[in-house]
Amino acid sequence: MTEKMRNLQDKVEKILKDNEVYGYELDFNLELENVVYIEIEWGDWKHDHLRLKWIMEKNGFRQAGEDVTEEDGSDCYSATHTFIYLGV
């Protein structure tokens, strides 16, 4: 992992901690140093997934995608969110 990626990891972890986002997994694209993947397992569509998007966009990230990995027809589902850091 490059120094730039470690700095980005520290930034994302601080954002998530400061905003009390829990129950996530964090991963990075090793080829594109400004791409972050955040997986939320069985989170509510509004209180977890939509809130994550809002928090990240407020901190200089743009959501590039959301890949739903599990769903059961309820308000909760699992997904991997892809964010691009725009450098704010």
Stockholm file with secondary structure:
# STOCKHOLM 1.0

chainA/1-88         MTEKMRNLQDKVEKILKDNEVYGYELDFNLELENVVYIEIEWGDWKHDHLRLKWIMEKNGFRQAGEDVTEEDGSDCYSATHTFIYLGV
#=GR chainA/1-88 SS CCHHHHHHHHHHHHHHHHTTCCSEEEEECSSSTTEEEEEEEEEEIIIIIIHHHHHHHHTTEEEEEEEEEEECSSSEEEEEEEEEECCC
#=GC SS_cons        CCHHHHHHHHHHHHHHHHTTCCSEEEEECSSSTTEEEEEEEEEEIIIIIIHHHHHHHHTTEEEEEEEEEEECSSSEEEEEEEEEECCC
//
